[in-house]
């Protein structure tokens, strides 16, 4: 996750999973190349490699998801946009509904985290995760701190942005 715009009027936090996408695409290319080589040589072992290529592309389909949080102070709204290969979703609400940003922890296979927005609408509290997945990245604390500073009307200074 990274902050792509940080002004008094607007805060944009963006998460584009480039590394995961490149990993799955390169896996599909390697498996396809190996499968074509084996199938051209007349070996039947090319078919399981082709299945591996399809699995990489299926995983790309499942996990490729771009997330963007836009907070707009002047117009008083917030938007959480999620876009995948086949769908697009946007949740828009008043900026006043956002209470704070927090870091949510998950400890199933070692400590991992993700940033969530805590909102209160019509007396009900709700959590909006900024990413679908948990990661071991160290940026979650920084992103939550910047969102909270921006919501409080204070601009973070120094190299935090």
Residue pairs with C-beta under 8 A, 6 or more apart in sequence:
1 13
1 14
1 15
1 115
1 130
1 131
1 137
1 139
1 140
1 143
2 13
2 14
2 15
2 139
3 11
3 12
3 13
3 14
3 143
3 146
3 161
4 12
4 13
4 14
5 11
5 12
6 12
6 146
6 150
6 155
6 156
6 161
8 73
8 155
9 72
9 73
9 74
10 70
10 71
10 72
10 73
10 74
11 69
11 70
11 71
11 146
11 147
11 150
12 68
12 69
12 70
12 71
13 68
13 69
13 115
13 130
13 143
13 146
13 147
14 66
14 67
14 68
14 69
15 66
15 67
15 68
15 130
15 131
16 66
17 63
17 64
17 65
17 66
20 63
20 64
21 60
21 64
24 56
24 57
24 59
24 60
24 63
24 64
25 56
25 60
27 52
27 53
27 56
28 53
28 54
28 56
28 57
28 60
29 53
31 49
31 50
31 52
31 53
31 56
32 49
32 50
32 53
34 46
34 49
35 46
35 47
35 49
35 50
35 52
35 53
36 46
37 46
38 45
38 46
38 49
39 46
39 47
39 50
60 85
61 84
61 85
61 86
63 132
63 133
64 84
64 85
65 82
65 83
65 84
65 131
65 132
66 82
66 83
66 84
67 80
67 81
67 82
67 83
67 130
67 131
67 132
68 79
68 80
68 81
68 82
68 83
69 78
69 79
69 80
69 81
69 117
69 130
69 147
70 78
70 79
70 81
71 78
71 95
71 98
71 147
71 150
71 151
72 78
72 79
72 95
73 95
76 94
76 95
76 96
77 92
77 93
77 94
77 95
78 92
78 93
78 94
78 95
78 97
78 98
78 117
79 90
79 91
79 92
80 90
80 91
80 92
80 117
80 128
80 130
81 88
81 89
81 90
82 88
82 89
82 90
82 132
83 89
91 128
93 119
93 121
95 151
97 119
97 120
97 121
98 117
98 118
98 119
98 151
99 118
99 119
99 120
99 125
100 117
100 118
100 147
100 148
100 151
101 115
101 116
101 117
101 118
101 143
101 144
101 147
101 148
101 151
102 115
102 116
102 118
102 144
103 113
103 114
103 115
103 116
103 140
103 141
103 144
104 113
104 114
104 115
104 116
104 127
104 129
104 134
105 111
105 112
105 113
106 112
106 113
106 114
106 134
110 136
111 136
112 134
112 135
112 136
113 134
113 135
113 136
113 137
113 140
113 141
114 129
114 130
114 131
114 133
114 134
114 135
114 140
115 129
115 130
115 131
115 140
115 143
115 144
115 147
116 127
116 128
116 129
116 130
117 127
117 128
117 130
117 147
118 125
118 126
118 127
119 125
119 126
119 127
119 128
120 126
130 143
142 160
145 156
145 160
146 156
146 160
146 161
149 155
149 156
150 156
